[in-house]
């Protein structure tokens, strides 16, 4: 067993689905580490959907301007190292191990002082902040794990805060209404910050505005100060004209699919403008912005991994995200036949997602991912049967079998013409991660 595998196992032993919303322990750990999170400015992101894609776009834009970046996102698809990136690339195993060896003895001291040890997410957050300080980076782009106010990342008091679209998700922790969820997410807004927010429902927008007034933050809103002016489909993505804080940016190629990604791009641009001081009197160089967006990527977000038949991976895991995925599929792919592979977590609004998929899918193969929180296959099959009808539902014991079965169903009765045939793997980032391991070389 390599050192990295030993470290990875030690992190996993903390339970990567255990959630404790208590900042005191990570604050103690970071104090012992010398407060690495204070060594660089930060851009902090929260929201229900689009956080990782937006964070990756912000990262790509900043790097186009020659800025050294650290990026912290979650969850990961293949390796925990993906969560901590330097200049757009996951840190290597040796560096990961080295930082862990520095942090772990101090984490053990904190664990001894409390009845409950630091969580997996506490530890990866501390590792990210320590890595960024050691690099060093010019700016950290940090995505919350869940919520905002009590999230482990919320010790940075970022100068630029980004709020992606807010919807109903994680209601067992954040609240049953959009207003309650928005209040939790508004907790990342600190005194004097500049807040960049996507368009929000009124119920979610009000708490964000009230929080800004409370702490003296400045807010810029999609549809007011910035937004998407025009978008046209293009091979491999779309071409955008964006209204930024500093002016209009045209002829931007974004190699990602869907109107939701165009919205994420507008939010990302405004965040970078705010960080770099662009505004009414100063526009960023358009060519550099084009370069930044052209290099953007977001694995597992309508990612094409196979052709003939086309296989797409998308990590939508709530109705809000699934609605965006379905719209993009109808707009940009126009499949003559589509088979869905679905594996979901038991605490999600599964019926809400299935209702959205039903009109566009010819059949659905249900399976189970490897998460302890995964919905059992029999239960998911019963729900799918309610929505799709018995004749359109099939089951598979695992992801390899599900892919094989879905491809067979997709290819059946198409007489060798596979150009308009597709398979969509969706329902959870964990589901996508398993499929990606099998399908992406």
GIPE-V228878 format. One record per helix or strand of 3 or more residues. SS is the DSSP state (H for helix, E for strand). FROM is the first residue (numbers start at 1). TO is the last residue. If there is no record, write none. Layout:
BEGIN
ss: {SS | SS}
from: {FROM | FROM}
to: {TO | TO}
END
This chain:
BEGIN
ss: {H | H | H | E | H | E | H | E | H | H | E | E | H | H | E | H | E | E | E | E | H | H | E | E | H | E | H | E | H | H | E | H | E | H}
from: {3 | 23 | 36 | 41 | 51 | 69 | 80 | 84 | 93 | 120 | 139 | 160 | 171 | 178 | 194 | 202 | 218 | 226 | 237 | 247 | 259 | 286 | 303 | 310 | 319 | 337 | 350 | 363 | 377 | 390 | 393 | 399 | 421 | 429}
to: {12 | 32 | 38 | 46 | 64 | 72 | 83 | 86 | 112 | 135 | 143 | 163 | 174 | 188 | 197 | 215 | 222 | 234 | 244 | 254 | 276 | 294 | 306 | 313 | 332 | 342 | 358 | 366 | 388 | 392 | 395 | 411 | 426 | 439}
END
